[in-house]
Amino acid sequence: MINHAATAPSPSAANTAGGTQSLERAIALLRAVADAGTDGARLADLMGGAGLSKATAHRLLMALAREGLVEQDARSKRYHPGPDLVALGDLAALRHRPPPPPAPPQPPEAAPPAMSTPVQPAPPALVARPSAFLRPEYRGDSIALATLLCDRHVRAADGARAALLHESVAGQTTELSFARLARDSARFAAVLTGMGVGRGDRVAVLLPKGPELLITALAIWRLGGVYMPLFTTYTASAVAYRLADSDARAIVTNGFLRRKVPRDNSRPVVTVEGDEAFGPDAVPFWSSLHEAAPLAEVARYREGDAFALIYTSESEPTPLGVSLPVKALSGIEQYMRIGLDLRDDDIYWNMADPGWAYGAYYGLVGPLLLGRTTIFCDGPYDVRQGYRMLTKFGVTNLTAAPSQIRAWHGADPGVSHQLALRILSVVGEPLPPDLIAWANRTVKVPLLDQYGQRETGIFIVNRYDPDGVSRYDPDGREDGEAVQPPSGSLGRPMPGFRVVILDPDGREAPVGGAGEIAIDVEHSPLFWFESYANDPERTARRFRHGRRYYLTGDRAFLDADGNIHYRGRASDAIQMQQGE
């Protein structure tokens, strides 16, 4: 039996004493730090000011420091407001400071000539709102990625927390802690080094969901390499194309999937031990890992360096390679915290396969970045297994593909009273009203659509309210006002993105005018896509009106409230989920 309280993925202060009480204590500490002024506050002062024991105050301060809300001066040992707290304070000051005095009257100018045609309404001012997650550790020329995604969670005295809960088809659960992940990935990094893998090298990973996948990814990032997932249902020809196109340096797979690797392959291959035959040239995964001395050094990346390479699906005539740069971590954290409303006491399950963009970004990288637990479930998708996972782990925050929600709808076992779900998110396509109504009625949670692409990550969500005036209410109303997004709406842009609708000539369309969804690159600090790894012509089509705008290939219109309404997919639109 798994103790959910012990394994709940929660890096911040709210889980130390549970819910509201921990949050109140953390707020009391932040206020005490702020009251200390420029001199900073000693730990003893903070204990007295917040009424906390030394152990509790120290534990909460560590969590707040991990989130960038406080920092400790190395010499004086005093605590000061952290960079993210300062940024949030600046944003609050901009919102609440008094308005500037009115400008003095200007002399009248000549009236413009009368217009013969009515003026079209201008689009709403959808400026890119500031992001609280443009962290300095995601920028610059010396970013220790493996430290961000694993090692710092070990050093924060919570290394025993589960980095992975892996559920087998038979219902057996195994756990991989952050401390174990750090040790095993350091050893496997040494194995890869011995095979010639180094900085910038691409390593193809053809593995099912399991601990070997996490260990391999972290080992690659310890070396400064590029993690290249291959979806396990790819055909042999699809695998061969991606290996050749990417110039992969090595392959990590298992005995069953190795049959998809070309027979004439000359790259080193690591194979996870199992019932299948190795072959004479295979390097055994676990045996070689345990024999290796751990690699102590952690490679550094520049913010524009790729750390993952993900190819589009087999449905594409020529699969496109999308490189994920380190600076994209800002957008990943933004979506996890704001788009998914991931809270400190949530049990989070991303059902997407990590071989696809959504699963890789927000089911693998995102949880590691925030120090949360990843949940992997073996085998092909099964509705009964899905319900068992939800009840066994007490999942509160779930994200899935629309096809999985439809399967639940079609095989509803009527177990809503057993579920702990608080929020359910999907990505891939607009949801029909009957599916939304089923979720609201049966599982009694909001079913919220998201929009994004491999090249961008998620950048339009229904959960986020940029003005902070509405939240989901199961009755659909709050303070007498409707809070559900308009029917058919994708939602609004997340902070850090300015999204517009462009007409065929590349002009921003007025309210109600249909056109192509585009990102205003110049005013979107979280936008990171530069080019495809293997197709400059297709890259040019994404920027056919110049580098100012990234074109998604999807059609929509914008309403007067800033909601974006989807109207269809163009031929080269690329989605984030398999089969979508």
C-alpha positions in Angstrom: 0.0 0.0 0.0 1.4 3.4 -1.0 1.3 6.2 1.5 0.2 9.1 -0.5 1.1 11.6 2.1 4.6 10.4 2.1 5.0 10.3 -1.7 2.9 13.4 -2.7 5.0 15.5 -5.0 5.3 18.8 -3.3 8.5 20.9 -3.3 7.3 24.0 -1.5 6.3 25.1 1.9 2.6 24.1 1.8 3.2 20.4 2.3 5.3 20.6 5.5 2.3 21.1 7.8 -0.5 20.5 5.4 -2.5 23.0 3.3 -3.5 26.4 4.7 -1.5 26.2 7.9 1.8 25.8 6.0 0.8 28.6 3.6 0.1 31.0 6.5 3.4 30.2 8.1 5.3 30.8 4.8 3.5 34.1 4.4 4.4 35.1 7.9 8.0 34.4 7.1 7.9 36.4 3.9 6.4 39.4 5.8 9.1 39.1 8.5 11.8 39.1 5.8 10.3 42.1 4.2 9.9 44.0 7.5 13.6 43.6 8.2 14.4 46.0 5.4 17.8 46.2 3.7 19.7 44.8 6.7 18.1 41.4 6.3 16.7 39.1 9.0 18.5 36.5 11.1 16.9 33.1 11.6 16.3 33.9 15.3 14.5 37.1 14.4 12.3 35.2 11.9 11.5 32.5 14.4 10.3 35.1 16.9 8.5 37.2 14.3 6.6 34.3 12.8 6.2 32.3 16.0 7.9 29.2 14.6 10.3 26.6 15.9 13.8 26.6 14.5 13.2 23.4 12.5 10.0 24.6 10.9 11.3 28.0 10.1 14.5 26.5 8.5 12.5 24.0 6.5 10.1 26.7 5.2 12.9 29.1 4.3 14.6 26.3 2.3 11.5 25.8 0.3 11.0 29.6 -0.2 14.6 29.9 -1.3 14.2 27.0 -3.8 11.3 29.0 -5.3 13.3 32.3 -5.5 11.2 34.0 -2.9 14.0 34.5 -0.3 17.7 34.3 -0.4 20.4 34.1 2.2 23.5 36.2 2.2 26.5 33.8 2.4 28.5 36.0 4.7 26.0 37.5 7.1 23.7 34.5 7.1 20.8 37.0 6.9 17.7 36.4 4.8 16.5 38.9 2.2 13.7 39.0 -0.4 14.5 36.8 -3.4 14.5 37.9 -7.0 11.1 36.4 -7.8 9.5 38.1 -4.7 10.9 41.4 -5.9 9.5 40.8 -9.4 6.1 40.0 -8.0 6.2 43.1 -5.8 7.1 45.3 -8.8 4.1 43.8 -10.7 1.8 44.5 -7.7 3.1 48.1 -7.5 2.3 48.6 -11.1 -1.2 47.4 -10.6 -2.0 49.3 -7.4 -0.1 52.5 -7.5 -2.2 55.7 -8.1 -2.9 56.7 -11.7 -0.7 59.5 -13.1 -2.2 63.0 -13.0 -4.0 64.0 -16.2 -1.9 65.7 -18.9 -2.4 69.4 -19.4 -4.9 70.3 -22.2 -3.4 70.6 -25.7 -4.4 73.2 -28.3 -7.0 71.8 -30.7 -5.9 70.4 -34.0 -7.6 70.5 -37.2 -10.4 67.9 -37.5 -9.5 65.0 -39.8 -11.6 64.7 -43.0 -14.8 62.6 -42.7 -14.4 58.9 -43.6 -16.6 57.4 -46.2 -16.5 53.9 -44.7 -17.1 52.9 -41.0 -14.1 52.2 -38.9 -13.6 48.5 -38.0 -13.3 47.7 -34.3 -9.7 47.3 -33.2 -8.5 44.0 -31.6 -8.5 44.1 -27.8 -5.1 45.1 -26.3 -3.8 41.6 -25.7 -0.4 42.7 -24.6 1.9 40.0 -23.3 1.5 40.1 -19.5 4.7 39.7 -17.5 5.7 36.2 -16.4 6.8 35.5 -12.8 8.8 32.6 -14.1 11.5 34.2 -16.2 14.0 33.0 -13.7 17.7 33.9 -13.9 18.7 30.3 -13.6 17.1 29.6 -16.9 19.2 32.2 -18.6 22.8 32.9 -19.4 25.7 30.8 -20.6 26.3 28.4 -17.7 23.2 26.5 -16.8 23.6 23.2 -15.0 20.5 21.5 -16.3 20.9 18.2 -14.3 21.2 20.3 -11.2 17.9 22.2 -12.0 16.1 19.0 -12.8 17.4 16.7 -10.1 20.4 17.5 -7.9 19.0 20.6 -6.2 16.0 18.6 -5.0 18.4 16.2 -3.3 20.4 18.9 -1.7 17.3 20.5 -0.4 17.1 17.7 2.2 14.1 16.1 0.4 16.0 13.6 -1.8 13.9 10.8 -0.4 10.9 12.2 -2.2 9.7 10.1 -5.1 10.8 11.4 -8.5 8.9 8.5 -10.1 6.0 6.2 -9.2 5.9 3.5 -11.8 2.8 1.3 -12.1 3.0 -2.0 -13.9 0.2 -3.5 -15.9 -0.2 -6.1 -13.0 -0.7 -3.2 -10.6 2.7 -3.3 -8.9 4.2 0.0 -7.9 7.9 0.8 -7.7 9.4 4.1 -6.6 12.5 6.0 -7.7 13.6 8.7 -5.3 15.4 11.9 -6.4 18.4 10.7 -4.5 18.5 7.4 -6.3 17.8 9.1 -9.6 20.8 11.4 -9.0 23.1 8.4 -8.2 22.0 6.2 -11.0 22.0 8.9 -13.7 25.6 9.9 -12.6 26.7 6.3 -13.1 24.9 5.9 -16.4 26.4 9.2 -17.6 29.8 7.5 -17.1 28.6 4.6 -19.3 27.5 7.0 -22.0 30.8 8.8 -21.8 32.6 5.6 -22.4 30.6 5.1 -25.6 31.7 8.5 -26.9 28.7 10.6 -26.0 29.5 14.2 -25.1 28.3 17.8 -25.2 25.7 18.4 -28.0 25.4 14.7 -29.0 21.9 13.4 -29.6 21.0 10.1 -27.9 18.0 8.2 -29.2 15.8 6.8 -26.4 13.4 4.0 -27.5 12.0 2.9 -24.2 8.7 2.4 -22.6 7.6 4.4 -19.5 9.8 3.3 -16.6 12.7 4.3 -14.4 15.2 3.6 -17.1 13.7 6.4 -19.2 14.2 9.0 -16.4 17.7 7.8 -15.6 18.7 7.9 -19.2 17.4 11.4 -19.7 19.2 12.8 -16.7 22.4 11.0 -17.7 22.2 12.7 -21.1 21.7 16.1 -19.5 24.6 15.5 -17.1 26.8 15.3 -20.2 25.3 18.4 -22.0 23.7 16.1 -24.6 20.4 16.1 -26.4 17.6 13.7 -25.3 15.7 12.4 -28.4 12.7 10.3 -27.5 11.3 7.8 -30.0 7.7 6.8 -29.6 7.5 3.0 -28.9 4.8 2.4 -31.6 7.0 3.8 -34.4 7.6 1.5 -37.3 11.1 0.3 -38.0 11.3 2.7 -41.0 10.2 5.7 -38.8 12.9 4.8 -36.3 15.5 4.5 -39.1 14.6 7.9 -40.5 15.0 9.7 -37.2 18.2 8.0 -36.4 19.7 9.0 -39.7 18.3 12.5 -39.8 19.3 13.4 -36.3 22.8 11.8 -36.6 22.2 10.2 -33.2 25.4 9.3 -31.4 24.0 6.3 -29.4 20.7 4.4 -28.8 19.2 3.3 -25.5 16.4 0.7 -25.8 15.2 -2.7 -24.6 15.4 -6.2 -26.1 11.8 -6.2 -27.4 12.0 -2.7 -29.1 15.6 -3.2 -30.4 14.1 -5.1 -33.4 13.0 -1.7 -34.7 16.7 -0.5 -34.9 18.1 -1.0 -38.4 20.2 -4.1 -38.9 23.0 -2.1 -40.4 23.1 0.2 -37.4 26.7 1.1 -36.4 25.9 3.3 -33.3 26.5 2.0 -29.8 23.4 0.4 -28.3 22.5 0.0 -24.7 19.8 -2.5 -24.0 17.8 -2.9 -20.8 18.1 -6.4 -19.5 15.0 -8.6 -20.0 13.7 -11.8 -21.6 14.6 -10.8 -25.1 18.0 -11.7 -26.5 20.7 -9.0 -26.3 22.8 -9.6 -29.3 26.6 -9.7 -29.2 27.1 -6.0 -29.5 24.6 -4.8 -26.8 25.7 -3.0 -23.6 23.5 -4.2 -20.7 21.9 -1.2 -19.0 21.8 -2.1 -15.3 24.9 -4.2 -15.2 27.1 -1.5 -16.9 25.4 1.2 -14.7 26.3 -0.6 -11.4 29.9 -1.3 -12.6 30.5 2.4 -13.5 31.9 5.0 -11.1 29.5 8.0 -10.9 30.4 11.0 -13.0 30.9 14.0 -10.6 30.9 16.8 -13.2 27.7 18.3 -14.4 27.9 19.9 -17.9 26.7 23.5 -18.5 24.4 24.7 -21.3 23.8 28.0 -22.8 20.2 29.2 -22.7 19.8 28.7 -26.5 21.3 25.2 -26.5 19.0 22.3 -27.3 18.5 19.7 -24.6 15.8 17.7 -26.3 14.9 16.9 -30.0 11.4 15.8 -30.7 10.2 14.7 -34.1 6.7 15.2 -35.5 4.5 12.2 -36.1 4.5 9.6 -38.8 1.6 11.3 -40.5 3.9 14.1 -41.7 5.3 13.5 -45.2 8.7 14.5 -43.9 8.9 14.4 -40.1 10.3 17.6 -38.6 12.8 17.9 -35.8 11.9 20.4 -33.1 14.7 21.4 -30.8 13.8 22.4 -27.2 16.2 25.0 -25.8 17.0 25.5 -22.2 15.3 28.9 -22.1 12.0 27.0 -22.7 12.0 26.0 -19.1 10.4 29.4 -18.3 7.4 28.6 -20.4 7.2 25.0 -19.0 7.1 26.3 -15.5 4.6 29.0 -16.5 2.2 26.4 -17.9 2.6 23.9 -15.0 1.8 26.5 -12.4 -0.7 28.7 -14.2 -2.2 26.8 -17.1 -2.5 23.5 -15.1 -3.0 25.3 -11.8 -0.6 22.8 -10.2 -0.7 23.4 -6.5 1.6 22.3 -3.7 -0.8 19.6 -2.4 -1.7 18.2 -5.8 -1.1 14.7 -6.9 -0.3 15.2 -10.6 -0.7 12.7 -13.4 0.1 13.5 -17.0 -1.2 10.5 -19.1 0.5 11.6 -22.3 3.3 9.4 -23.5 6.8 11.0 -22.9 7.6 10.1 -26.5 5.4 13.0 -27.6 5.8 16.7 -27.0 3.1 17.2 -24.4 4.3 14.2 -22.4 8.0 15.2 -22.7 7.5 18.9 -21.8 4.9 18.5 -19.0 5.1 14.9 -18.0 8.9 14.5 -17.8 10.7 17.8 -17.8 8.0 19.8 -15.9 7.7 17.6 -12.9 11.5 17.2 -12.6 11.9 21.0 -12.8 9.4 21.6 -10.0 10.7 18.7 -7.9 7.3 16.8 -8.3 6.6 13.2 -8.7 6.1 11.8 -12.2 3.6 9.0 -12.5 4.2 6.4 -15.3 1.7 3.7 -16.1 2.8 0.7 -18.2 1.1 -0.9 -21.1 -1.5 0.2 -23.7 -4.2 2.6 -22.5 -7.1 0.9 -20.6 -10.0 2.7 -19.1 -10.2 0.4 -16.1 -6.5 0.8 -15.4 -7.0 4.6 -15.6 -9.7 4.6 -13.0 -7.6 2.3 -10.8 -4.7 4.7 -11.0 -6.8 7.7 -10.1 -8.2 6.1 -7.0 -5.0 4.3 -5.9 -2.8 7.4 -6.0 -5.6 9.9 -5.2 -4.8 12.0 -8.3 -6.1 15.6 -8.0 -4.7 17.2 -11.1 -5.0 15.2 -14.3 -4.1 15.9 -17.9 -5.1 13.7 -20.8 -5.7 13.5 -24.5 -9.3 14.1 -25.8 -9.3 10.5 -27.1 -8.7 9.2 -23.5 -11.5 11.3 -22.1 -13.9 10.0 -24.9 -12.9 6.5 -23.8 -13.8 7.3 -20.2 -17.1 8.8 -21.4 -18.0 5.7 -23.4 -17.1 3.3 -20.5 -18.2 5.3 -17.5 -18.2 2.9 -14.5 -19.9 5.5 -12.3 -17.2 5.8 -9.6 -17.1 9.5 -9.3 -17.5 9.3 -5.6 -14.1 7.6 -5.3 -12.2 10.2 -7.2 -10.1 13.0 -5.6 -9.9 15.0 -8.9 -9.8 18.8 -8.6 -9.1 19.7 -12.2 -8.9 17.9 -15.5 -7.1 19.4 -18.5 -6.8 18.2 -22.2 -4.9 19.3 -25.2 -5.3 18.5 -28.9 -8.6 19.7 -30.1 -11.7 21.7 -29.1 -14.0 19.7 -26.8 -17.7 19.0 -27.8 -20.3 20.3 -25.3 -21.5 16.8 -24.4 -18.0 15.8 -23.2 -17.7 18.9 -21.1 -21.1 18.3 -19.6 -20.2 14.7 -18.8 -17.1 15.7 -16.9 -18.8 18.5 -15.0 -21.7 16.1 -14.1 -19.9 12.8 -13.5 -16.4 13.6 -12.2 -17.5 17.0 -10.9 -14.5 18.9 -12.1 -13.8 21.5 -14.8 -12.7 19.9 -18.1 -10.4 22.6 -19.6 -9.0 22.7 -23.1 -5.5 23.9 -23.8 -3.8 24.9 -27.1 -0.2 24.7 -28.2 2.3 23.0 -30.6 5.6 21.3 -30.4 7.3 24.4 -31.5 5.7 26.6 -28.8 4.5 24.6 -25.9 1.1 25.5 -24.6 0.3 29.2 -24.9 -3.5 29.5 -24.8 -5.4 28.1 -21.9 -8.9 28.3 -20.5 -7.9 28.1 -16.8 -5.9 31.3 -16.7 -7.8 34.5 -16.1 -5.4 37.4 -16.9 -7.5 39.9 -14.9 -7.8 37.6 -11.9 -11.6 38.1 -11.7 -13.0 34.6 -12.3 -12.3 31.0 -11.2 -14.1 27.8 -12.1 -17.4 27.2 -10.2 -19.2 23.8 -10.8 -22.5 25.7 -10.9 -21.0 28.0 -13.6 -21.5 31.2 -11.7 -19.5 33.2 -9.2 -20.8 36.4 -7.6 -23.6 36.4 -10.0 -21.3 36.4 -13.1 -20.7 33.6 -15.5 -17.2 32.3 -15.2 -17.1 29.5 -17.8 -15.2 30.4 -21.0 -17.4 31.0 -24.1 -18.5 28.0 -26.0 -15.9 27.0 -28.6 -13.3 29.3 -27.1 -9.7 28.1 -26.8 -9.2 30.6 -24.0 -6.7 33.4 -23.7 -3.0 33.7 -24.0 -0.8 32.9 -21.0 1.4 35.6 -19.5 4.5 35.9 -21.7 2.7 35.5 -25.0 0.9 38.0 -27.2 -1.4 36.1 -29.6 -3.0 37.8 -32.6 -5.1 36.8 -35.6 -3.5 37.5 -39.0 -5.3 38.0 -42.3 -3.8 36.5 -45.5 -1.7 39.7 -46.0 -0.1 39.4 -42.6 -2.2 42.2 -40.9 -3.7 41.9 -37.5 -7.4 41.2 -38.0 -10.1 43.2 -36.2 -12.4 41.8 -33.6 -14.5 39.0 -35.2 -12.3 38.8 -38.3 -11.2 35.3 -39.1 -7.6 34.5 -39.9 -4.6 32.5 -38.7 -3.5 32.2 -35.1 -0.1 33.8 -34.7 2.3 34.7 -32.0 3.8 38.2 -31.9 7.4 37.1 -31.4 8.7 40.6 -30.6 6.3 40.9 -27.7 6.3 37.3 -26.4 9.3 36.7 -24.1 8.3 33.1 -23.5 8.4 32.2 -27.2 11.5 30.1 -28.0 11.2 28.4 -31.4 13.9 29.4 -33.9 13.9 26.8 -36.7 13.4 23.1 -37.6 16.4 21.0 -37.2 16.1 19.6 -40.7 13.8 21.8 -42.9 14.6 25.4 -43.6 11.8 25.7 -46.1 9.2 24.7 -43.6 10.8 27.1 -41.1 10.3 29.9 -43.6 6.6 29.0 -43.9 6.2 29.4 -40.2 7.5 33.0 -40.6 6.2 33.8 -44.0 5.3 37.4 -42.9 8.7 38.0 -41.5 10.2 37.1 -38.1 7.8 39.3 -36.3 5.0 36.6 -36.4 5.1 32.9 -35.9 2.2 31.3 -37.9 0.5 28.2 -36.3 -1.4 27.0 -39.3 -4.7 27.1 -37.4 -7.6 29.4 -38.1 -9.6 31.3 -35.5 -11.2 34.6 -34.6 -10.8 36.9 -31.6 -13.8 38.2 -29.7 -14.2 41.5 -27.9 -13.2 40.0 -24.5 -9.9 38.6 -25.9 -11.1 35.0 -26.2 -9.7 33.0 -29.2 -12.3 30.8 -31.0 -10.9 27.9 -33.1 -12.2 27.5 -36.6 -10.2 24.7 -38.2 -6.7 23.4 -38.9 -4.6 24.3 -41.9 -2.7 21.5 -43.7 0.6 22.0 -41.9 -0.6 22.5 -38.4 1.4 20.4 -35.9 -0.2 19.3 -32.7 1.3 18.1 -29.4 -0.5 14.8 -28.9 -0.3 11.6 -30.8 -2.9 11.2 -33.5 -4.3 14.7 -33.0 
